[in-house]
């Protein structure tokens, strides 16, 4: 190239662009090789990350329930026995005492308290809270154990309806998927 660079001198002073200009002017072949190597490394690294993510999705995503199945879930409820005057005589239930209610029957204060305690960013994420997961991972690392969970209300629902209580990395991936 006869000592002439293809790059123009930067108009505005920027340390990175100035360094790139000087380097390209005096060592064009070395700089181009470095930039090409850097770009290939980033591209290759991105492909490796995508392959690993695909493998995790394929392995952990097997046998996941269809999201439409939630419409057909009917959780166990307490059986209530009334007398002929409408007075409750008995309630029969297994491990959990559930009574179905409509959303309007739940106090707005209970809804707000649940969101405040369980998932502060409930209205600002789409079911997965990376900040909450990282916060919980850091707290668990600091405590050298399982001190906090990073699950959102959505992930807790998926776990309770479809997955189970075991605390494993695979179950956490399945919650996210």
C-alpha positions as CSV (number, residue, x, y, z in Angstrom):
1,X,0.0,0.0,0.0
2,X,3.1,2.3,-0.1
3,X,2.8,3.6,3.4
4,X,-0.6,5.1,2.8
5,X,-3.4,4.0,5.0
6,X,-7.0,3.4,3.8
7,X,-8.2,5.0,7.1
8,X,-8.7,8.7,7.4
9,X,-7.3,10.7,10.2
10,X,-9.9,11.0,12.9
11,X,-11.8,14.4,13.0
12,X,-12.7,14.2,16.7
13,X,-10.0,13.2,19.2
14,X,-10.8,9.7,20.5
15,X,-7.9,7.7,22.0
16,X,-9.1,4.5,20.4
17,X,-9.6,5.9,16.9
18,X,-6.3,7.8,17.2
19,X,-4.4,4.6,18.2
20,X,-6.1,2.7,15.3
21,X,-5.2,5.5,12.8
22,X,-1.5,5.6,13.8
23,X,-1.3,1.8,14.0
24,X,-2.9,1.4,10.5
25,X,-0.7,4.1,9.0
26,X,2.6,2.6,10.1
27,X,1.7,-1.2,10.5
28,X,-1.3,-1.8,8.2
29,X,-0.7,-5.5,7.7
30,X,-0.2,-6.3,11.4
31,X,-3.2,-4.2,12.4
32,X,-5.5,-5.7,9.7
33,X,-4.3,-9.2,10.8
34,X,-5.1,-8.4,14.4
35,X,-8.5,-7.0,13.6
36,X,-9.3,-10.0,11.4
37,X,-8.2,-12.4,14.1
38,X,-10.2,-10.5,16.7
39,X,-13.4,-10.6,14.6
40,X,-12.9,-14.3,13.8
41,X,-12.4,-15.0,17.5
42,X,-15.6,-13.0,18.5
43,X,-17.6,-14.7,15.7
44,X,-16.3,-18.2,16.7
45,X,-16.9,-17.5,20.4
46,X,-20.5,-16.4,19.6
47,X,-21.0,-19.6,17.6
48,X,-19.7,-21.7,20.5
49,X,-22.1,-19.9,22.9
50,X,-25.0,-20.5,20.5
51,X,-24.1,-24.2,20.2
52,X,-23.9,-24.6,23.9
53,X,-27.2,-22.7,24.5
54,X,-28.8,-24.9,21.8
55,X,-27.5,-28.1,23.5
56,X,-28.7,-26.9,26.9
57,X,-32.1,-26.1,25.4
58,X,-32.3,-29.5,23.6
59,X,-31.2,-31.5,26.7
60,X,-33.2,-29.6,29.3
61,X,-36.1,-28.9,27.1
62,X,-37.0,-32.5,26.4
63,X,-40.3,-33.6,27.9
64,X,-41.3,-30.1,28.9
65,X,-45.0,-29.6,29.1
66,X,-46.7,-27.5,26.5
67,X,-47.5,-24.0,27.7
68,X,-51.2,-24.6,26.6
69,X,-51.5,-27.3,29.3
70,X,-51.9,-24.6,31.9
71,X,-55.4,-24.0,30.7
72,X,-56.4,-27.5,31.5
73,X,-54.9,-27.7,35.0
74,X,-57.3,-28.3,37.8
75,X,-55.5,-28.3,41.2
76,X,-56.8,-30.4,44.1
77,X,-59.3,-28.5,46.2
78,X,-60.8,-29.1,49.6
79,X,-64.1,-30.9,49.5
80,X,-66.7,-28.9,51.5
81,X,-69.8,-30.6,52.9
82,X,-72.7,-28.3,53.8
83,X,-76.0,-29.0,55.5
84,X,-79.3,-28.2,53.9
85,X,-79.2,-24.7,55.4
86,X,-75.9,-23.8,53.8
87,X,-73.8,-24.2,57.0
88,X,-70.4,-25.8,56.4
89,X,-70.1,-29.1,58.3
90,X,-66.8,-30.6,57.1
91,X,-63.8,-29.9,54.9
92,X,-61.9,-32.9,53.5
93,X,-58.5,-32.2,52.0
94,X,-55.2,-33.9,51.5
95,X,-51.8,-32.2,51.9
96,X,-53.1,-28.8,50.8
97,X,-56.3,-26.9,51.7
98,X,-57.2,-25.1,48.5
99,X,-60.4,-23.2,47.7
100,X,-60.8,-21.7,44.3
101,X,-61.5,-18.0,44.2
102,X,-61.8,-15.5,41.4
103,X,-59.1,-12.7,41.1
104,X,-61.7,-10.2,42.2
105,X,-62.1,-12.0,45.5
106,X,-58.5,-11.5,46.4
107,X,-57.6,-8.3,48.3
108,X,-55.5,-5.9,46.3
109,X,-53.3,-5.6,49.3
110,X,-52.6,-9.3,49.3
111,X,-51.7,-9.2,45.6
112,X,-49.3,-6.2,46.2
113,X,-47.7,-7.9,49.3
114,X,-47.2,-11.1,47.3
115,X,-45.5,-9.2,44.5
116,X,-43.4,-7.1,46.9
117,X,-42.1,-10.2,48.8
118,X,-41.8,-12.8,46.0
119,X,-40.9,-10.8,42.9
120,X,-40.2,-7.0,43.2
121,X,-39.6,-6.6,39.4
122,X,-42.7,-8.7,38.4
123,X,-44.1,-5.9,36.2
124,X,-40.8,-5.1,34.5
125,X,-39.6,-8.5,33.3
126,X,-41.2,-11.2,31.0
127,X,-41.1,-14.1,33.4
128,X,-37.3,-14.4,34.0
129,X,-35.4,-11.9,36.1
130,X,-31.7,-12.1,35.3
131,X,-30.9,-9.5,38.0
132,X,-32.7,-11.6,40.6
133,X,-31.0,-14.8,39.5
134,X,-27.6,-13.1,39.7
135,X,-28.4,-11.6,43.1
136,X,-29.5,-15.0,44.5
137,X,-26.4,-16.7,43.0
138,X,-24.1,-14.1,44.6
139,X,-25.9,-14.4,48.0
140,X,-25.7,-18.2,47.8
141,X,-22.0,-18.0,46.9
142,X,-21.4,-15.6,49.9
143,X,-23.3,-18.0,52.2
144,X,-21.6,-21.1,50.8
145,X,-25.0,-22.7,50.4
146,X,-28.6,-22.3,49.2
147,X,-29.7,-19.2,51.0
148,X,-31.8,-17.4,48.4
149,X,-33.8,-18.3,45.3
150,X,-33.9,-16.2,42.2
151,X,-37.2,-17.5,40.8
152,X,-39.9,-15.2,39.7
153,X,-43.5,-15.8,40.4
154,X,-43.9,-17.1,36.9
155,X,-41.0,-19.6,37.4
156,X,-42.5,-20.7,40.8
157,X,-45.8,-21.4,39.1
158,X,-44.1,-23.5,36.4
159,X,-42.1,-25.4,39.0
160,X,-45.2,-26.1,41.2
161,X,-47.4,-27.1,38.3
162,X,-45.1,-29.0,36.0
163,X,-41.6,-29.7,37.5
164,X,-41.3,-30.6,41.2
165,X,-39.4,-29.4,44.3
166,X,-35.9,-30.7,43.7
167,X,-33.2,-28.1,43.8
168,X,-31.0,-28.9,40.8
169,X,-29.4,-26.9,38.0
170,X,-31.4,-28.9,35.4
171,X,-34.7,-28.0,37.1
172,X,-33.7,-24.3,37.1
173,X,-33.0,-24.5,33.4
174,X,-36.3,-26.2,32.8
175,X,-38.0,-23.4,34.8
176,X,-36.4,-20.8,32.6
177,X,-37.4,-22.7,29.4
